[in-house]
Structure formats: structure tokens, C-alpha cells
Amino acid sequence: AIRIEFDGVYKNSEVYINGHFLGKRPFGYISFAYEIDKYLKIGKNIIAVKVDNSAQPDSRWYAGSGIYRNVWLTTTAKLAIAHWGTTVNATVVNSNAVVKVNSVVDNKTLNQQNAVLVYSVYDFKGKLVKKTSQKSFKADTAGITLSSEFTVDQPILWSVNNPKQYRLITQIIQQGKVIDTKETLFGIRYFNFDAKSGFSLNGEPLKIKGVCMHHDLGALGAAVNVRAMQRQLEILKAMGCNAIRTAHNPPAPEFLDLCDQMGFLVMDEAFDMWAKKKTSKDYHLDFPTWHKRDLEDMIKRDRNHPSIILWSIGNEIREQFDSTGIALTKELVQIVKNLDQSRPVISALTETDAKKNFIYQAGAL
């Protein structure tokens, strides 16, 4: 199976291969992928991406235009772990960690397939700390979702001062041969928000010292530059910062990887507006049709990052000022909770009077 993956295209991208239309994604900050097997031919293939950012004013900040994040061509076996198909949740119990893994397996063959699944966990030094026994499964043509649970003894907890991660290797084995391997980094940590005592990470009180960061890199522009991102985070770390809010949209995947590696807490934010506009040509035009898909894709893509402690469904959303905010808030929170229940959901609000704030009145966060 072959797919093309886009980490972000700003905006209204339309993708074609050899003249065949693959799809459109209006939101300029979301990652997406298309399967291209059936349109490929021997020899030269042409992939064309059309971008339209002509309708202005569109954003309240510099957005960039075009393919400003990485593009990947991924080849797998016809029986393989799906795109964003691995979910890892680790719960600390006493001094051990219970790790739950969900694996979505795609079957692109035309027949039922028999295979086995094996998980191997390595620590930050590359030492094997856990390997599960082979789990036999049958995947029909619709694929299958497999769940496993195992214990990691005496885990090293991820923290802002010691951001150590584990590496999960998922293997699909068929007739004794490894046909698919997926690597997933994850962290083992626990946290809590308490109205009286504040925030704690791994049982220790921690003051969140955060900043809001737009995705552009100042004078360098919006195109992804990993070293520039790293430099920004290094400077912030030296200032005493330990938390980032992705103002006001899903960031590049590499940015979250850096936050995992460097020890930053993250509020991962989805939208700057819902159905009510902030500028005349902004995402409010696409929100009714696309918000569910876009929010789901953000959660699926990002939920394995140990740095993320909060999902934000919006920034200074105008629906906080009228009753439409109640139903929309409940819907968006439920979309998140359907995919991840390990983190609180938040929305940035400007109306401080609870009786006047309809997002607050939804009681869904």
C-alpha cells in the first residue's frame, strides 16, 4: 500500500495524481493523507497540488501559503498498521506502569489474512524492557482493531526536567516473516489539575510557566525549519519557560516531537474560530462541514505525545457570547473524548462572567 502524507498545506488544498482527484482539505493547519495505489502506473507519475489562499482577509496573523510543512511518501505491506493507527496510554500504578496499546490494522488485500502481532518496548538507552508474546489475529477486508495491555516495571517517568521517552516497536508477522514495523515514541507520566493545590506532574507540584506561540518562525516565515523551532525552545527553556500553547492551531508534528524531547508541557489548540467569523474569509466558512474531521485528525495524530496535557478546542471563540456556544462546545468536547479521555479539554475565554459565557455554561470541559 502506498500513501502520500501532507503535514500541512495552506490552504484549500486539492491533490491529484495522474489527473485523478484525491481530495480537498480547506483547513491549512491540519495533517492529512491519501492512498494512491490504484492510480499509480509504471514509469512516471505526476502528483499535483493546487492551493488557493486568494480569499482575503483570511487570518489574524501571518499564515504563509502553499506546502509549508513536510510531505511523505509511505510504502507498506497490504497488511499493515494504519495511518495514525497506534494509540498508547500508560497509567502509573504504584511503582509500575500499565501500558495499553490499540493498533488499527488495515487489510488492503481482497481476502481474510491471518497474522500475529508483537510489541517490543525499549527505554531511552535502547534497552529492551518488555516484549509481548505473539498475538494471533484474523483481519477481514475491513481490517481489525487489536488491543493489548502489559506492565512496564519501575518506569522512568517523563517530566520537564527529565523528558525520557520509551520506544514501542509494533510488528506484524506473517508466515514467520515481519511484513510491517511501526515505531511509536511515548512517555510514562501522570498529572493532575486541582483547584486548590494547582497542577502536579508525577505527584510533584509544578508551576506552569507558559507562552503562546504562533507557528511561524518570525522573520524566517511559516515553512517548517526544525533547527529554528529548536532554537526558539532553547531560548524559552533558558528563560524558565516550561509550557507552550500552540496559538491557535495544530502545529507541525516536528514541533511536538521537540516538546517531547526537550521537556515542555503543551496545550494543543485546534481552532481560532468556530462558525462565527473573526475575518470575512477565515475558517468559519468551512467549520460546519469540516470541524469534526479536522478535530478528529488532530487528536489521532497527536495523542501519543507525552508533552500534551491539554486539548484546546478554541481561542477566544465568539460563540461564548450567545447560546449557540452551548451545543457546539458539547459537540466538540465529545469528539475529543471519543478519541482520548486522558486529558482535560479547554477553551480560551475572554468573558469572565460565568453567567454571560455560554461556552462555560455548556459544562462540558
Solvent accessible surface area in square Angstrom, and as a share of the most:
residue,aa,sasa,rsa
1,A,24,0.19
2,I,44,0.22
3,R,41,0.15
4,I,11,0.06
5,E,24,0.11
6,F,3,0.01
7,D,13,0.07
8,G,0,0.00
9,V,0,0.00
10,Y,10,0.04
11,K,15,0.06
12,N,32,0.16
13,S,0,0.00
14,E,33,0.15
15,V,0,0.00
16,Y,64,0.24
17,I,0,0.00
18,N,40,0.21
19,G,67,0.65
20,H,88,0.39
21,F,108,0.45
22,L,31,0.16
23,G,12,0.11
24,K,81,0.34
25,R,6,0.02
26,P,5,0.03
27,F,16,0.07
28,G,1,0.01
29,Y,10,0.04
30,I,4,0.02
31,S,4,0.03
32,F,5,0.02
33,A,26,0.20
34,Y,31,0.12
35,E,88,0.40
36,I,2,0.01
37,D,51,0.27
38,K,167,0.71
39,Y,56,0.21
40,L,62,0.31
41,K,123,0.52
42,I,182,0.92
43,G,61,0.58
44,K,159,0.67
45,N,50,0.26
46,I,101,0.51
47,I,66,0.33
48,A,47,0.37
49,V,43,0.25
50,K,117,0.49
51,V,49,0.28
52,D,62,0.32
53,N,31,0.16
54,S,89,0.58
55,A,46,0.36
56,Q,97,0.43
57,P,77,0.49
58,D,7,0.04
59,S,30,0.20
60,R,112,0.41
61,W,44,0.15
62,Y,135,0.51
63,A,9,0.07
64,G,10,0.10
65,S,71,0.46
66,G,18,0.18
67,I,86,0.43
68,Y,12,0.05
69,R,10,0.04
70,N,57,0.29
71,V,59,0.34
72,W,127,0.44
73,L,117,0.58
74,T,37,0.21
75,T,99,0.57
76,T,30,0.17
77,A,32,0.25
78,K,108,0.46
79,L,4,0.02
80,A,5,0.04
81,I,8,0.04
82,A,14,0.11
83,H,53,0.24
84,W,56,0.20
85,G,3,0.03
86,T,7,0.04
87,T,19,0.11
88,V,10,0.06
89,N,61,0.31
90,A,23,0.18
91,T,77,0.45
92,V,34,0.20
93,V,73,0.42
94,N,147,0.75
95,S,60,0.39
96,N,49,0.25
97,A,0,0.00
98,V,34,0.20
99,V,0,0.00
100,K,109,0.46
101,V,0,0.00
102,N,66,0.34
103,S,0,0.00
104,V,58,0.33
105,V,0,0.00
106,D,41,0.21
107,N,8,0.04
108,K,81,0.35
109,T,30,0.17
110,L,162,0.81
111,N,97,0.50
112,Q,102,0.45
113,Q,35,0.16
114,N,91,0.47
115,A,8,0.06
116,V,25,0.15
117,L,1,0.00
118,V,5,0.03
119,Y,3,0.01
120,S,7,0.05
121,V,1,0.00
122,Y,55,0.21
123,D,18,0.09
124,F,87,0.36
125,K,161,0.68
126,G,41,0.39
127,K,133,0.56
128,L,82,0.41
129,V,53,0.31
130,K,68,0.29
131,K,123,0.52
132,T,30,0.18
133,S,96,0.62
134,Q,112,0.50
135,K,74,0.31
136,S,90,0.58
137,F,13,0.05
138,K,130,0.55
139,A,0,0.00
140,D,76,0.40
141,T,78,0.45
142,A,96,0.74
143,G,14,0.13
144,I,50,0.26
145,T,82,0.47
146,L,12,0.06
147,S,65,0.42
148,S,22,0.14
149,E,110,0.49
150,F,17,0.07
151,T,50,0.29
152,V,3,0.02
153,D,100,0.52
154,Q,128,0.57
155,P,20,0.12
156,I,60,0.31
157,L,49,0.24
158,W,0,0.00
159,S,22,0.14
160,V,10,0.06
161,N,138,0.71
162,N,60,0.31
163,P,29,0.18
164,K,60,0.26
165,Q,21,0.10
166,Y,8,0.03
167,R,74,0.27
168,L,0,0.00
169,I,21,0.11
170,T,0,0.00
171,Q,46,0.20
172,I,0,0.00
173,I,22,0.11
174,Q,39,0.17
175,Q,185,0.82
176,G,75,0.72
177,K,141,0.60
178,V,65,0.37
179,I,44,0.23
180,D,16,0.09
181,T,75,0.44
182,K,78,0.33
183,E,92,0.41
184,T,11,0.06
185,L,81,0.40
186,F,3,0.01
187,G,11,0.11
188,I,0,0.00
189,R,31,0.11
190,Y,92,0.35
191,F,36,0.15
192,N,80,0.41
193,F,82,0.34
194,D,60,0.31
195,A,115,0.89
196,K,200,0.85
197,S,90,0.58
198,G,34,0.33
199,F,15,0.06
200,S,25,0.16
201,L,8,0.04
202,N,24,0.13
203,G,47,0.46
204,E,116,0.52
205,P,112,0.71
206,L,43,0.22
207,K,150,0.64
208,I,66,0.33
209,K,111,0.47
210,G,47,0.45
211,V,47,0.27
212,C,76,0.46
213,M,28,0.12
214,H,66,0.29
215,H,28,0.12
216,D,30,0.15
217,L,12,0.06
218,G,52,0.50
219,A,116,0.90
220,L,120,0.60
221,G,14,0.14
222,A,8,0.06
223,A,63,0.49
224,V,33,0.19
225,N,66,0.34
226,V,67,0.39
227,R,130,0.48
228,A,12,0.09
229,M,10,0.04
230,Q,61,0.27
231,R,139,0.51
232,Q,49,0.22
233,L,0,0.00
234,E,69,0.31
235,I,83,0.42
236,L,23,0.12
237,K,71,0.30
238,A,93,0.72
239,M,137,0.61
240,G,41,0.39
241,C,9,0.05
242,N,15,0.08
243,A,8,0.06
244,I,3,0.02
245,R,38,0.14
246,T,6,0.03
247,A,1,0.01
248,H,19,0.09
249,N,4,0.02
250,P,1,0.01
251,P,8,0.05
252,A,5,0.04
253,P,29,0.18
254,E,25,0.11
255,F,14,0.06
256,L,0,0.00
257,D,55,0.29
258,L,10,0.05
259,C,0,0.00
260,D,5,0.02
261,Q,95,0.42
262,M,39,0.18
263,G,0,0.00
264,F,0,0.00
265,L,1,0.01
266,V,1,0.00
267,M,38,0.17
268,D,0,0.00
269,E,0,0.00
270,A,1,0.01
271,F,1,0.01
272,D,8,0.04
273,M,13,0.06
274,W,0,0.00
275,A,44,0.34
276,K,78,0.33
277,K,103,0.43
278,K,32,0.14
279,T,24,0.14
280,S,49,0.32
281,K,81,0.34
282,D,2,0.01
283,Y,15,0.06
284,H,28,0.13
285,L,109,0.54
286,D,32,0.17
287,F,3,0.01
288,P,87,0.54
289,T,109,0.63
290,W,53,0.18
291,H,17,0.08
292,K,105,0.44
293,R,119,0.44
294,D,1,0.01
295,L,1,0.00
296,E,35,0.16
297,D,10,0.05
298,M,1,0.00
299,I,0,0.00
300,K,68,0.29
301,R,28,0.10
302,D,1,0.00
303,R,30,0.11
304,N,28,0.14
305,H,23,0.10
306,P,4,0.03
307,S,0,0.00
308,I,0,0.00
309,I,5,0.02
310,L,20,0.10
311,W,1,0.00
312,S,0,0.00
313,I,0,0.00
314,G,0,0.00
315,N,2,0.01
316,E,75,0.34
317,I,0,0.00
318,R,116,0.42
319,E,1,0.00
320,Q,0,0.00
321,F,109,0.46
322,D,40,0.21
323,S,71,0.46
324,T,72,0.42
325,G,0,0.00
326,I,53,0.27
327,A,70,0.54
328,L,31,0.15
329,T,0,0.00
330,K,104,0.44
331,E,71,0.32
332,L,0,0.00
333,V,8,0.04
334,Q,99,0.44
335,I,10,0.05
336,V,0,0.00
337,K,50,0.21
338,N,105,0.54
339,L,45,0.22
340,D,9,0.04
341,Q,149,0.66
342,S,58,0.37
343,R,12,0.04
344,P,46,0.29
345,V,4,0.02
346,I,56,0.29
347,S,7,0.05
348,A,25,0.19
349,L,63,0.31
350,T,71,0.41
351,E,42,0.19
352,T,134,0.78
353,D,56,0.29
354,A,45,0.35
355,K,178,0.75
356,K,125,0.53
357,N,1,0.01
358,F,52,0.22
359,I,0,0.00
360,Y,133,0.51
361,Q,77,0.34
362,A,8,0.06
363,G,71,0.68
364,A,26,0.20
365,L,79,0.39
